[in-house]
Amino acid sequence: MVTLSRRYRYVGPAEILAGTTPDGAGALIAAPGDFAGWVSTVPAPDLVEPFTFVVDLDGVLRLAPRRSEHVACAEGRDVLGAGEITFVRQPPGEAGVGWLGWRVDEVSNQSTGYCPDLDSWPAVAAALDQAGLARPDDFTVGFVFRRCPDCQQRNVVRDDDFVCALCGADLPVRWNFDSG
């Protein structure tokens, strides 16, 4: 089990959480064989698209189609990480490729339902390692999320501009979804 100081609760729209059902849960990828079995069922055209992922509280990777909500992938539970991920198949023996012949091409923390901070990377990295997937050293694209203390809206901070896109209030420099 991965132990981190932060777990992420769902902070998105209540109606999406209310519509979460167990049949929308992401595929558990706890070991290399799990990934091999899962990827063999994914239609080839879908493999070029990003997938929704979460890392559950046991440190296990869950994967679902991109059009899936992160909270559905996580069965409505808290997570250690969430975002989008793409995979690429490489010829055997190529540098940087796990024994499965697959590697993570891109991985982000893009989830407006959980708004995970960049410090969720160690949990994501550990889950990918457990799944036997070669991976980058960090998020290939990282998002900075903040909740506006005035209007309570979720924001993506761009270009270090910590100002709410809706009401213009200053946003905190530190991640703040654990309050409110």
VMD Tcl script that builds the backbone (N, CA, C; Angstrom):
set m [mol new atoms 540]
animate dup $m
set s [atomselect $m all]
$s set {name element resname resid chain x y z} {
  {N N MET 1 A 0.835 -1.181 0.000}
  {CA C MET 1 A 0.000 0.000 0.000}
  {C C MET 1 A 0.878 1.242 0.000}
  {N N VAL 2 A 0.506 2.218 -0.810}
  {CA C VAL 2 A 1.224 3.468 -0.884}
  {C C VAL 2 A 0.753 4.360 0.261}
  {N N THR 3 A 1.677 4.922 1.004}
  {CA C THR 3 A 1.309 5.832 2.080}
  {C C THR 3 A 1.760 7.229 1.700}
  {N N LEU 4 A 0.817 8.120 1.584}
  {CA C LEU 4 A 1.105 9.506 1.256}
  {C C LEU 4 A 0.369 10.405 2.224}
  {N N SER 5 A 0.790 11.630 2.290}
  {CA C SER 5 A 0.151 12.562 3.202}
  {C C SER 5 A -1.197 13.041 2.679}
  {N N ARG 6 A -1.479 12.843 1.417}
  {CA C ARG 6 A -2.708 13.404 0.879}
  {C C ARG 6 A -3.508 12.374 0.095}
  {N N ARG 7 A -4.777 12.341 0.411}
  {CA C ARG 7 A -5.716 11.593 -0.406}
  {C C ARG 7 A -6.692 12.617 -0.954}
  {N N TYR 8 A -7.245 12.343 -2.093}
  {CA C TYR 8 A -8.090 13.302 -2.779}
  {C C TYR 8 A -9.534 12.817 -2.774}
  {N N ARG 9 A -10.405 13.673 -2.296}
  {CA C ARG 9 A -11.831 13.375 -2.336}
  {C C ARG 9 A -12.406 14.009 -3.591}
  {N N TYR 10 A -13.535 13.516 -4.010}
  {CA C TYR 10 A -14.197 14.067 -5.187}
  {C C TYR 10 A -14.710 15.459 -4.865}
  {N N VAL 11 A -14.391 16.439 -5.727}
  {CA C VAL 11 A -14.800 17.828 -5.521}
  {C C VAL 11 A -15.594 18.376 -6.700}
  {N N GLY 12 A -15.990 17.484 -7.617}
  {CA C GLY 12 A -16.726 17.908 -8.801}
  {C C GLY 12 A -18.222 18.005 -8.540}
  {N N PRO 13 A -18.989 18.135 -9.615}
  {CA C PRO 13 A -20.439 18.297 -9.503}
  {C C PRO 13 A -21.118 17.110 -8.799}
  {N N ALA 14 A -22.027 17.428 -7.888}
  {CA C ALA 14 A -22.732 16.406 -7.102}
  {C C ALA 14 A -23.529 15.464 -7.999}
  {N N GLU 15 A -24.090 15.969 -9.089}
  {CA C GLU 15 A -24.904 15.112 -9.963}
  {C C GLU 15 A -24.063 14.034 -10.650}
  {N N ILE 16 A -22.803 14.316 -10.888}
  {CA C ILE 16 A -21.930 13.285 -11.474}
  {C C ILE 16 A -21.640 12.215 -10.434}
  {N N LEU 17 A -21.354 12.622 -9.219}
  {CA C LEU 17 A -21.129 11.657 -8.142}
  {C C LEU 17 A -22.375 10.799 -7.918}
  {N N ALA 18 A -23.541 11.423 -7.933}
  {CA C ALA 18 A -24.801 10.698 -7.703}
  {C C ALA 18 A -25.059 9.659 -8.792}
  {N N GLY 19 A -24.559 9.904 -9.994}
  {CA C GLY 19 A -24.758 8.965 -11.093}
  {C C GLY 19 A -23.719 7.868 -11.183}
  {N N THR 20 A -22.801 7.822 -10.228}
  {CA C THR 20 A -21.738 6.817 -10.241}
  {C C THR 20 A -22.301 5.444 -9.894}
  {N N THR 21 A -21.969 4.462 -10.735}
  {CA C THR 21 A -22.407 3.083 -10.505}
  {C C THR 21 A -21.199 2.159 -10.579}
  {N N PRO 22 A -21.270 1.002 -9.896}
  {CA C PRO 22 A -20.135 0.071 -9.918}
  {C C PRO 22 A -19.756 -0.416 -11.319}
  {N N ASP 23 A -20.699 -0.420 -12.265}
  {CA C ASP 23 A -20.360 -0.899 -13.608}
  {C C ASP 23 A -19.486 0.084 -14.380}
  {N N GLY 24 A -19.312 1.303 -13.869}
  {CA C GLY 24 A -18.432 2.269 -14.504}
  {C C GLY 24 A -17.026 2.233 -13.956}
  {N N ALA 25 A -16.784 1.328 -13.023}
  {CA C ALA 25 A -15.482 1.272 -12.362}
  {C C ALA 25 A -14.368 0.963 -13.350}
  {N N GLY 26 A -13.214 1.523 -13.052}
  {CA C GLY 26 A -12.058 1.269 -13.893}
  {C C GLY 26 A -11.513 -0.132 -13.685}
  {N N ALA 27 A -10.854 -0.641 -14.710}
  {CA C ALA 27 A -10.218 -1.954 -14.635}
  {C C ALA 27 A -9.038 -1.880 -13.667}
  {N N LEU 28 A -8.984 -2.809 -12.726}
  {CA C LEU 28 A -7.879 -2.865 -11.765}
  {C C LEU 28 A -6.622 -3.403 -12.442}
  {N N ILE 29 A -5.541 -2.663 -12.341}
  {CA C ILE 29 A -4.262 -3.059 -12.929}
  {C C ILE 29 A -3.249 -3.149 -11.790}
  {N N ALA 30 A -3.304 -4.232 -11.046}
  {CA C ALA 30 A -2.456 -4.398 -9.867}
  {C C ALA 30 A -1.120 -5.067 -10.181}
  {N N ALA 31 A -0.997 -5.648 -11.386}
  {CA C ALA 31 A 0.218 -6.378 -11.742}
  {C C ALA 31 A 0.364 -6.383 -13.263}
  {N N PRO 32 A 1.559 -6.693 -13.766}
  {CA C PRO 32 A 1.765 -6.701 -15.216}
  {C C PRO 32 A 0.769 -7.573 -15.988}
  {N N GLY 33 A 0.416 -8.709 -15.430}
  {CA C GLY 33 A -0.539 -9.580 -16.114}
  {C C GLY 33 A -1.909 -8.933 -16.251}
  {N N ASP 34 A -2.277 -8.100 -15.280}
  {CA C ASP 34 A -3.554 -7.389 -15.364}
  {C C ASP 34 A -3.559 -6.428 -16.544}
  {N N PHE 35 A -2.449 -5.707 -16.725}
  {CA C PHE 35 A -2.375 -4.775 -17.856}
  {C C PHE 35 A -2.417 -5.536 -19.165}
  {N N ALA 36 A -1.669 -6.630 -19.253}
  {CA C ALA 36 A -1.642 -7.416 -20.494}
  {C C ALA 36 A -3.043 -7.911 -20.846}
  {N N GLY 37 A -3.787 -8.389 -19.857}
  {CA C GLY 37 A -5.149 -8.845 -20.110}
  {C C GLY 37 A -6.060 -7.707 -20.516}
  {N N TRP 38 A -5.950 -6.582 -19.841}
  {CA C TRP 38 A -6.801 -5.427 -20.146}
  {C C TRP 38 A -6.514 -4.878 -21.530}
  {N N VAL 39 A -5.239 -4.647 -21.845}
  {CA C VAL 39 A -4.892 -4.016 -23.116}
  {C C VAL 39 A -5.280 -4.913 -24.297}
  {N N SER 40 A -5.308 -6.227 -24.085}
  {CA C SER 40 A -5.694 -7.143 -25.176}
  {C C SER 40 A -7.177 -7.033 -25.517}
  {N N THR 41 A -7.976 -6.434 -24.635}
  {CA C THR 41 A -9.416 -6.273 -24.885}
  {C C THR 41 A -9.773 -4.902 -25.440}
  {N N VAL 42 A -8.822 -3.995 -25.476}
  {CA C VAL 42 A -9.087 -2.636 -25.947}
  {C C VAL 42 A -8.992 -2.605 -27.470}
  {N N PRO 43 A -10.030 -2.133 -28.145}
  {CA C PRO 43 A -9.961 -2.041 -29.617}
  {C C PRO 43 A -8.788 -1.147 -30.050}
  {N N ALA 44 A -8.093 -1.558 -31.093}
  {CA C ALA 44 A -6.894 -0.847 -31.561}
  {C C ALA 44 A -7.123 0.656 -31.760}
  {N N PRO 45 A -8.240 1.098 -32.352}
  {CA C PRO 45 A -8.420 2.550 -32.509}
  {C C PRO 45 A -8.473 3.304 -31.177}
  {N N ASP 46 A -8.940 2.647 -30.123}
  {CA C ASP 46 A -9.026 3.298 -28.813}
  {C C ASP 46 A -7.667 3.466 -28.152}
  {N N LEU 47 A -6.681 2.681 -28.568}
  {CA C LEU 47 A -5.363 2.738 -27.944}
  {C C LEU 47 A -4.606 4.026 -28.251}
  {N N VAL 48 A -5.048 4.769 -29.263}
  {CA C VAL 48 A -4.374 6.029 -29.575}
  {C C VAL 48 A -4.941 7.187 -28.760}
  {N N GLU 49 A -6.052 6.962 -28.092}
  {CA C GLU 49 A -6.691 7.979 -27.261}
  {C C GLU 49 A -6.180 7.885 -25.824}
  {N N PRO 50 A -6.203 8.987 -25.104}
  {CA C PRO 50 A -5.880 8.911 -23.675}
  {C C PRO 50 A -6.949 8.117 -22.921}
  {N N PHE 51 A -6.562 7.554 -21.803}
  {CA C PHE 51 A -7.479 6.852 -20.910}
  {C C PHE 51 A -7.591 7.636 -19.617}
  {N N THR 52 A -8.736 7.507 -18.976}
  {CA C THR 52 A -8.943 8.032 -17.633}
  {C C THR 52 A -8.260 7.069 -16.677}
  {N N PHE 53 A -7.573 7.613 -15.670}
  {CA C PHE 53 A -7.006 6.737 -14.656}
  {C C PHE 53 A -7.196 7.347 -13.275}
  {N N VAL 54 A -7.200 6.478 -12.292}
  {CA C VAL 54 A -7.087 6.872 -10.895}
  {C C VAL 54 A -6.139 5.883 -10.227}
  {N N VAL 55 A -5.587 6.298 -9.112}
  {CA C VAL 55 A -4.837 5.405 -8.230}
  {C C VAL 55 A -5.673 5.319 -6.967}
  {N N ASP 56 A -6.155 4.110 -6.669}
  {CA C ASP 56 A -7.040 3.961 -5.511}
  {C C ASP 56 A -6.244 4.014 -4.207}
  {N N LEU 57 A -6.933 3.947 -3.101}
  {CA C LEU 57 A -6.270 4.095 -1.801}
  {C C LEU 57 A -5.351 2.936 -1.453}
  {N N ASP 58 A -5.436 1.835 -2.195}
  {CA C ASP 58 A -4.496 0.723 -2.025}
  {C C ASP 58 A -3.280 0.879 -2.925}
  {N N GLY 59 A -3.221 1.990 -3.684}
  {CA C GLY 59 A -2.088 2.231 -4.577}
  {C C GLY 59 A -2.197 1.495 -5.894}
  {N N VAL 60 A -3.397 1.046 -6.252}
  {CA C VAL 60 A -3.611 0.275 -7.474}
  {C C VAL 60 A -4.141 1.179 -8.578}
  {N N LEU 61 A -3.573 1.024 -9.761}
  {CA C LEU 61 A -4.000 1.749 -10.948}
  {C C LEU 61 A -5.346 1.224 -11.428}
  {N N ARG 62 A -6.257 2.127 -11.785}
  {CA C ARG 62 A -7.529 1.774 -12.420}
  {C C ARG 62 A -7.606 2.540 -13.724}
  {N N LEU 63 A -7.990 1.856 -14.785}
  {CA C LEU 63 A -8.078 2.457 -16.109}
  {C C LEU 63 A -9.492 2.347 -16.659}
  {N N ALA 64 A -9.922 3.399 -17.351}
  {CA C ALA 64 A -11.239 3.427 -17.980}
  {C C ALA 64 A -11.136 4.251 -19.262}
  {N N PRO 65 A -12.101 4.111 -20.165}
  {CA C PRO 65 A -12.078 4.936 -21.377}
  {C C PRO 65 A -12.066 6.424 -21.033}
  {N N ARG 66 A -11.495 7.219 -21.912}
  {CA C ARG 66 A -11.341 8.654 -21.674}
  {C C ARG 66 A -12.670 9.341 -21.356}
  {N N ARG 67 A -13.731 8.914 -21.963}
  {CA C ARG 67 A -15.027 9.550 -21.753}
  {C C ARG 67 A -15.619 9.212 -20.391}
  {N N SER 68 A -14.925 8.424 -19.615}
  {CA C SER 68 A -15.383 8.062 -18.278}
  {C C SER 68 A -15.049 9.166 -17.289}
  {N N GLU 69 A -15.901 9.327 -16.303}
  {CA C GLU 69 A -15.613 10.258 -15.218}
  {C C GLU 69 A -14.629 9.600 -14.247}
  {N N HIS 70 A -13.718 10.391 -13.724}
  {CA C HIS 70 A -12.750 9.857 -12.773}
  {C C HIS 70 A -13.428 9.249 -11.553}
  {N N VAL 71 A -14.483 9.890 -11.082}
  {CA C VAL 71 A -15.180 9.391 -9.898}
  {C C VAL 71 A -15.853 8.044 -10.179}
  {N N ALA 72 A -16.287 7.817 -11.401}
  {CA C ALA 72 A -16.852 6.510 -11.771}
  {C C ALA 72 A -15.738 5.466 -11.812}
  {N N CYS 73 A -14.597 5.845 -12.383}
  {CA C CYS 73 A -13.442 4.946 -12.441}
  {C C CYS 73 A -13.044 4.504 -11.037}
  {N N ALA 74 A -13.203 5.410 -10.060}
  {CA C ALA 74 A -12.823 5.142 -8.666}
  {C C ALA 74 A -13.976 4.611 -7.822}
  {N N GLU 75 A -15.100 4.299 -8.446}
  {CA C GLU 75 A -16.299 3.830 -7.735}
  {C C GLU 75 A -16.737 4.802 -6.643}
  {N N GLY 76 A -16.550 6.093 -6.884}
  {CA C GLY 76 A -16.995 7.111 -5.944}
  {C C GLY 76 A -16.098 7.315 -4.739}
  {N N ARG 77 A -14.995 6.609 -4.692}
  {CA C ARG 77 A -14.116 6.662 -3.520}
  {C C ARG 77 A -13.024 7.721 -3.656}
  {N N ASP 78 A -12.373 8.024 -2.545}
  {CA C ASP 78 A -11.198 8.887 -2.555}
  {C C ASP 78 A -10.078 8.187 -3.314}
  {N N VAL 79 A -9.109 8.973 -3.790}
  {CA C VAL 79 A -7.992 8.440 -4.569}
  {C C VAL 79 A -6.677 9.050 -4.101}
  {N N LEU 80 A -5.580 8.452 -4.535}
  {CA C LEU 80 A -4.241 8.996 -4.303}
  {C C LEU 80 A -3.746 9.784 -5.509}
  {N N GLY 81 A -4.387 9.594 -6.643}
  {CA C GLY 81 A -4.020 10.299 -7.866}
  {C C GLY 81 A -5.087 10.071 -8.921}
  {N N ALA 82 A -5.125 10.965 -9.903}
  {CA C ALA 82 A -6.096 10.860 -10.999}
  {C C ALA 82 A -5.593 11.688 -12.170}
  {N N GLY 83 A -6.016 11.312 -13.371}
  {CA C GLY 83 A -5.628 12.075 -14.548}
  {C C GLY 83 A -5.933 11.332 -15.823}
  {N N GLU 84 A -5.157 11.663 -16.853}
  {CA C GLU 84 A -5.266 11.011 -18.155}
  {C C GLU 84 A -3.914 10.430 -18.527}
  {N N ILE 85 A -3.962 9.324 -19.290}
  {CA C ILE 85 A -2.735 8.589 -19.607}
  {C C ILE 85 A -2.833 7.997 -21.007}
  {N N THR 86 A -1.729 7.984 -21.729}
  {CA C THR 86 A -1.650 7.302 -23.018}
  {C C THR 86 A -0.501 6.306 -22.974}
  {N N PHE 87 A -0.662 5.256 -23.756}
  {CA C PHE 87 A 0.337 4.193 -23.826}
  {C C PHE 87 A 0.810 4.046 -25.260}
  {N N VAL 88 A 2.027 3.572 -25.419}
  {CA C VAL 88 A 2.558 3.287 -26.745}
  {C C VAL 88 A 3.276 1.944 -26.676}
  {N N ARG 89 A 3.084 1.154 -27.722}
  {CA C ARG 89 A 3.749 -0.149 -27.793}
  {C C ARG 89 A 5.069 0.021 -28.516}
  {N N GLN 90 A 6.100 -0.570 -27.961}
  {CA C GLN 90 A 7.444 -0.476 -28.524}
  {C C GLN 90 A 7.957 -1.870 -28.849}
  {N N PRO 91 A 8.851 -1.967 -29.815}
  {CA C PRO 91 A 9.434 -3.272 -30.120}
  {C C PRO 91 A 10.174 -3.840 -28.918}
  {N N PRO 92 A 10.154 -5.162 -28.731}
  {CA C PRO 92 A 10.884 -5.765 -27.608}
  {C C PRO 92 A 12.357 -5.374 -27.630}
  {N N GLY 93 A 12.907 -5.153 -26.457}
  {CA C GLY 93 A 14.319 -4.830 -26.341}
  {C C GLY 93 A 14.641 -3.362 -26.490}
  {N N GLU 94 A 13.661 -2.541 -26.863}
  {CA C GLU 94 A 13.920 -1.114 -27.001}
  {C C GLU 94 A 14.096 -0.490 -25.616}
  {N N ALA 95 A 14.987 0.457 -25.514}
  {CA C ALA 95 A 15.277 1.090 -24.228}
  {C C ALA 95 A 14.036 1.765 -23.656}
  {N N GLY 96 A 13.881 1.653 -22.335}
  {CA C GLY 96 A 12.797 2.347 -21.651}
  {C C GLY 96 A 11.456 1.676 -21.750}
  {N N VAL 97 A 11.423 0.407 -22.135}
  {CA C VAL 97 A 10.161 -0.305 -22.284}
  {C C VAL 97 A 10.113 -1.440 -21.278}
  {N N GLY 98 A 9.006 -1.562 -20.576}
  {CA C GLY 98 A 8.822 -2.653 -19.636}
  {C C GLY 98 A 8.727 -3.979 -20.357}
  {N N TRP 99 A 8.705 -5.046 -19.603}
  {CA C TRP 99 A 8.692 -6.377 -20.208}
  {C C TRP 99 A 7.436 -6.615 -21.032}
  {N N LEU 100 A 6.396 -5.838 -20.821}
  {CA C LEU 100 A 5.157 -6.008 -21.578}
  {C C LEU 100 A 5.246 -5.463 -22.991}
  {N N GLY 101 A 6.276 -4.654 -23.275}
  {CA C GLY 101 A 6.365 -4.018 -24.581}
  {C C GLY 101 A 5.556 -2.736 -24.660}
  {N N TRP 102 A 4.975 -2.338 -23.554}
  {CA C TRP 102 A 4.202 -1.102 -23.496}
  {C C TRP 102 A 4.892 -0.135 -22.561}
  {N N ARG 103 A 4.752 1.141 -22.858}
  {CA C ARG 103 A 5.242 2.163 -21.945}
  {C C ARG 103 A 4.229 3.294 -21.901}
  {N N VAL 104 A 4.296 4.054 -20.842}
  {CA C VAL 104 A 3.457 5.237 -20.722}
  {C C VAL 104 A 4.082 6.305 -21.609}
  {N N ASP 105 A 3.296 6.836 -22.520}
  {CA C ASP 105 A 3.778 7.889 -23.405}
  {C C ASP 105 A 3.546 9.257 -22.778}
  {N N GLU 106 A 2.323 9.494 -22.311}
  {CA C GLU 106 A 1.989 10.747 -21.641}
  {C C GLU 106 A 1.127 10.448 -20.430}
  {N N VAL 107 A 1.296 11.246 -19.390}
  {CA C VAL 107 A 0.496 11.095 -18.180}
  {C C VAL 107 A 0.343 12.463 -17.530}
  {N N SER 108 A -0.885 12.782 -17.140}
  {CA C SER 108 A -1.149 14.078 -16.508}
  {C C SER 108 A -1.983 13.875 -15.251}
  {N N ASN 109 A -2.128 14.932 -14.504}
  {CA C ASN 109 A -3.018 14.931 -13.350}
  {C C ASN 109 A -4.327 15.661 -13.700}
  {N N GLN 110 A -4.708 15.633 -14.968}
  {CA C GLN 110 A -5.895 16.339 -15.434}
  {C C GLN 110 A -7.169 15.626 -14.997}
  {N N SER 111 A -7.723 16.086 -13.893}
  {CA C SER 111 A -8.986 15.591 -13.360}
  {C C SER 111 A -9.656 16.734 -12.621}
  {N N THR 112 A -10.680 17.311 -13.232}
  {CA C THR 112 A -11.378 18.407 -12.566}
  {C C THR 112 A -12.375 17.878 -11.541}
  {N N GLY 113 A -12.525 16.564 -11.451}
  {CA C GLY 113 A -13.371 15.970 -10.416}
  {C C GLY 113 A -12.630 15.796 -9.100}
  {N N TYR 114 A -11.331 15.488 -9.172}
  {CA C TYR 114 A -10.524 15.317 -7.963}
  {C C TYR 114 A -9.523 16.457 -7.757}
  {N N CYS 115 A -9.153 17.145 -8.825}
  {CA C CYS 115 A -8.197 18.263 -8.759}
  {C C CYS 115 A -6.929 17.896 -7.987}
  {N N PRO 116 A -6.276 16.786 -8.353}
  {CA C PRO 116 A -5.081 16.386 -7.596}
  {C C PRO 116 A -3.926 17.354 -7.814}
  {N N ASP 117 A -3.127 17.530 -6.786}
  {CA C ASP 117 A -1.969 18.400 -6.866}
  {C C ASP 117 A -0.830 17.654 -7.563}
  {N N LEU 118 A 0.178 18.412 -7.945}
  {CA C LEU 118 A 1.341 17.810 -8.599}
  {C C LEU 118 A 2.063 16.830 -7.690}
  {N N ASP 119 A 1.894 16.969 -6.371}
  {CA C ASP 119 A 2.569 16.048 -5.452}
  {C C ASP 119 A 1.913 14.667 -5.408}
  {N N SER 120 A 0.916 14.443 -6.259}
  {CA C SER 120 A 0.338 13.097 -6.380}
  {C C SER 120 A 1.205 12.179 -7.245}
  {N N TRP 121 A 2.236 12.742 -7.895}
  {CA C TRP 121 A 3.074 11.941 -8.793}
  {C C TRP 121 A 3.662 10.688 -8.137}
  {N N PRO 122 A 4.217 10.719 -6.938}
  {CA C PRO 122 A 4.796 9.490 -6.384}
  {C C PRO 122 A 3.799 8.325 -6.315}
  {N N ALA 123 A 2.549 8.592 -6.007}
  {CA C ALA 123 A 1.540 7.523 -5.979}
  {C C ALA 123 A 1.273 6.992 -7.377}
  {N N VAL 124 A 1.222 7.896 -8.356}
  {CA C VAL 124 A 1.007 7.481 -9.752}
  {C C VAL 124 A 2.201 6.652 -10.222}
  {N N ALA 125 A 3.409 7.131 -9.947}
  {CA C ALA 125 A 4.621 6.405 -10.357}
  {C C ALA 125 A 4.663 5.017 -9.741}
  {N N ALA 126 A 4.343 4.901 -8.463}
  {CA C ALA 126 A 4.364 3.597 -7.785}
  {C C ALA 126 A 3.332 2.646 -8.399}
  {N N ALA 127 A 2.152 3.152 -8.734}
  {CA C ALA 127 A 1.123 2.303 -9.338}
  {C C ALA 127 A 1.550 1.834 -10.728}
  {N N LEU 128 A 2.183 2.702 -11.492}
  {CA C LEU 128 A 2.669 2.313 -12.822}
  {C C LEU 128 A 3.793 1.286 -12.707}
  {N N ASP 129 A 4.674 1.479 -11.733}
  {CA C ASP 129 A 5.751 0.505 -11.505}
  {C C ASP 129 A 5.165 -0.855 -11.129}
  {N N GLN 130 A 4.185 -0.852 -10.252}
  {CA C GLN 130 A 3.539 -2.099 -9.828}
  {C C GLN 130 A 2.891 -2.808 -11.018}
  {N N ALA 131 A 2.384 -2.015 -11.974}
  {CA C ALA 131 A 1.750 -2.586 -13.163}
  {C C ALA 131 A 2.767 -3.027 -14.209}
  {N N GLY 132 A 4.055 -2.781 -13.963}
  {CA C GLY 132 A 5.102 -3.205 -14.890}
  {C C GLY 132 A 5.227 -2.325 -16.120}
  {N N LEU 133 A 4.804 -1.076 -16.000}
  {CA C LEU 133 A 4.827 -0.169 -17.144}
  {C C LEU 133 A 5.989 0.814 -17.045}
  {N N ALA 134 A 6.791 0.874 -18.091}
  {CA C ALA 134 A 7.837 1.890 -18.157}
  {C C ALA 134 A 7.135 3.246 -18.208}
  {N N ARG 135 A 7.733 4.229 -17.571}
  {CA C ARG 135 A 7.055 5.516 -17.415}
  {C C ARG 135 A 8.047 6.665 -17.430}
  {N N PRO 136 A 7.544 7.889 -17.627}
  {CA C PRO 136 A 8.417 9.060 -17.488}
  {C C PRO 136 A 8.751 9.302 -16.017}
  {N N ASP 137 A 9.614 10.260 -15.761}
  {CA C ASP 137 A 10.048 10.569 -14.397}
  {C C ASP 137 A 9.077 11.475 -13.645}
  {N N ASP 138 A 8.105 12.041 -14.350}
  {CA C ASP 138 A 7.140 12.943 -13.728}
  {C C ASP 138 A 5.963 13.077 -14.693}
  {N N PHE 139 A 4.942 13.827 -14.273}
  {CA C PHE 139 A 3.847 14.103 -15.197}
  {C C PHE 139 A 4.413 14.754 -16.449}
  {N N THR 140 A 3.967 14.299 -17.611}
  {CA C THR 140 A 4.404 14.937 -18.853}
  {C C THR 140 A 3.690 16.268 -19.037}
  {N N VAL 141 A 2.492 16.377 -18.483}
  {CA C VAL 141 A 1.751 17.631 -18.419}
  {C C VAL 141 A 1.169 17.710 -17.013}
  {N N GLY 142 A 1.468 18.795 -16.314}
  {CA C GLY 142 A 0.965 18.946 -14.957}
  {C C GLY 142 A 0.018 20.133 -14.853}
  {N N PHE 143 A -1.055 19.944 -14.110}
  {CA C PHE 143 A -2.048 20.990 -13.923}
  {C C PHE 143 A -2.017 21.452 -12.465}
  {N N VAL 144 A -2.184 22.754 -12.272}
  {CA C VAL 144 A -2.251 23.341 -10.939}
  {C C VAL 144 A -3.700 23.746 -10.705}
  {N N PHE 145 A -4.339 23.085 -9.734}
  {CA C PHE 145 A -5.737 23.345 -9.411}
  {C C PHE 145 A -5.829 24.113 -8.096}
  {N N ARG 146 A -6.764 25.064 -8.045}
  {CA C ARG 146 A -7.043 25.777 -6.811}
  {C C ARG 146 A -8.540 26.065 -6.726}
  {N N ARG 147 A -9.052 26.029 -5.507}
  {CA C ARG 147 A -10.436 26.425 -5.259}
  {C C ARG 147 A -10.427 27.904 -4.871}
  {N N CYS 148 A -11.343 28.669 -5.455}
  {CA C CYS 148 A -11.444 30.082 -5.127}
  {C C CYS 148 A -12.028 30.235 -3.723}
  {N N PRO 149 A -11.346 30.957 -2.851}
  {CA C PRO 149 A -11.873 31.136 -1.500}
  {C C PRO 149 A -13.135 32.008 -1.461}
  {N N ASP 150 A -13.359 32.805 -2.498}
  {CA C ASP 150 A -14.540 33.681 -2.522}
  {C C ASP 150 A -15.759 32.987 -3.125}
  {N N CYS 151 A -15.639 32.485 -4.349}
  {CA C CYS 151 A -16.807 31.895 -5.026}
  {C C CYS 151 A -16.830 30.368 -4.988}
  {N N GLN 152 A -15.779 29.738 -4.459}
  {CA C GLN 152 A -15.677 28.279 -4.280}
  {C C GLN 152 A -15.539 27.497 -5.583}
  {N N GLN 153 A -15.316 28.161 -6.714}
  {CA C GLN 153 A -15.181 27.467 -7.988}
  {C C GLN 153 A -13.796 26.836 -8.125}
  {N N ARG 154 A -13.769 25.733 -8.864}
  {CA C ARG 154 A -12.507 25.074 -9.181}
  {C C ARG 154 A -11.829 25.848 -10.307}
  {N N ASN 155 A -10.525 26.036 -10.205}
  {CA C ASN 155 A -9.757 26.768 -11.211}
  {C C ASN 155 A -8.536 25.966 -11.625}
  {N N VAL 156 A -8.153 26.113 -12.879}
  {CA C VAL 156 A -6.858 25.651 -13.364}
  {C C VAL 156 A -5.999 26.901 -13.482}
  {N N VAL 157 A -4.874 26.908 -12.770}
  {CA C VAL 157 A -3.967 28.056 -12.792}
  {C C VAL 157 A -3.099 27.950 -14.034}
  {N N ARG 158 A -3.084 29.007 -14.803}
  {CA C ARG 158 A -2.266 29.040 -16.023}
  {C C ARG 158 A -1.228 30.151 -15.905}
  {N N ASP 159 A -0.034 29.876 -16.358}
  {CA C ASP 159 A 1.039 30.875 -16.395}
  {C C ASP 159 A 1.280 31.540 -15.034}
  {N N ASP 160 A 1.162 30.752 -13.960}
  {CA C ASP 160 A 1.376 31.271 -12.602}
  {C C ASP 160 A 0.484 32.458 -12.261}
  {N N ASP 161 A -0.673 32.548 -12.899}
  {CA C ASP 161 A -1.632 33.623 -12.635}
  {C C ASP 161 A -2.679 33.097 -11.657}
  {N N PHE 162 A -2.443 33.320 -10.373}
  {CA C PHE 162 A -3.292 32.788 -9.311}
  {C C PHE 162 A -4.482 33.731 -9.062}
  {N N VAL 163 A -5.343 33.837 -10.085}
  {CA C VAL 163 A -6.537 34.674 -10.025}
  {C C VAL 163 A -7.705 33.838 -10.517}
  {N N CYS 164 A -8.822 33.883 -9.794}
  {CA C CYS 164 A -10.007 33.121 -10.174}
  {C C CYS 164 A -10.521 33.579 -11.534}
  {N N ALA 165 A -10.736 32.636 -12.415}
  {CA C ALA 165 A -11.225 32.936 -13.748}
  {C C ALA 165 A -12.686 33.388 -13.735}
  {N N LEU 166 A -13.416 33.105 -12.659}
  {CA C LEU 166 A -14.829 33.479 -12.601}
  {C C LEU 166 A -15.075 34.802 -11.890}
  {N N CYS 167 A -14.464 35.003 -10.716}
  {CA C CYS 167 A -14.783 36.207 -9.946}
  {C C CYS 167 A -13.608 37.171 -9.794}
  {N N GLY 168 A -12.414 36.779 -10.220}
  {CA C GLY 168 A -11.263 37.665 -10.149}
  {C C GLY 168 A -10.547 37.703 -8.810}
  {N N ALA 169 A -10.987 36.899 -7.851}
  {CA C ALA 169 A -10.331 36.878 -6.541}
  {C C ALA 169 A -8.956 36.215 -6.639}
  {N N ASP 170 A -8.093 36.575 -5.702}
  {CA C ASP 170 A -6.781 35.935 -5.625}
  {C C ASP 170 A -6.957 34.485 -5.181}
  {N N LEU 171 A -6.202 33.592 -5.812}
  {CA C LEU 171 A -6.200 32.179 -5.438}
  {C C LEU 171 A -4.998 31.891 -4.553}
  {N N PRO 172 A -5.136 30.952 -3.635}
  {CA C PRO 172 A -3.985 30.610 -2.786}
  {C C PRO 172 A -2.872 29.947 -3.598}
  {N N VAL 173 A -1.656 30.134 -3.152}
  {CA C VAL 173 A -0.502 29.521 -3.808}
  {C C VAL 173 A -0.465 28.027 -3.505}
  {N N ARG 174 A -0.921 27.634 -2.323}
  {CA C ARG 174 A -0.917 26.226 -1.917}
  {C C ARG 174 A -2.233 25.557 -2.292}
  {N N TRP 175 A -2.155 24.264 -2.589}
  {CA C TRP 175 A -3.337 23.449 -2.910}
  {C C TRP 175 A -4.322 23.556 -1.749}
  {N N ASN 176 A -5.616 23.747 -2.056}
  {CA C ASN 176 A -6.562 24.042 -0.993}
  {C C ASN 176 A -7.918 23.337 -1.100}
  {N N PHE 177 A -7.981 22.190 -1.718}
  {CA C PHE 177 A -9.260 21.491 -1.836}
  {C C PHE 177 A -9.602 20.675 -0.598}
  {N N ASP 178 A -8.689 20.615 0.355}
  {CA C ASP 178 A -8.996 19.888 1.587}
  {C C ASP 178 A -9.775 20.754 2.569}
  {N N SER 179 A -10.000 22.002 2.189}
  {CA C SER 179 A -10.818 22.894 3.020}
  {C C SER 179 A -12.033 23.327 2.205}
  {N N GLY 180 A -13.199 23.155 2.765}
  {CA C GLY 180 A -14.401 23.609 2.080}
  {C C GLY 180 A -15.071 22.633 1.223}
}
mol reanalyze $m
mol bondsrecalc $m
mol representation Tube
mol addrep $m
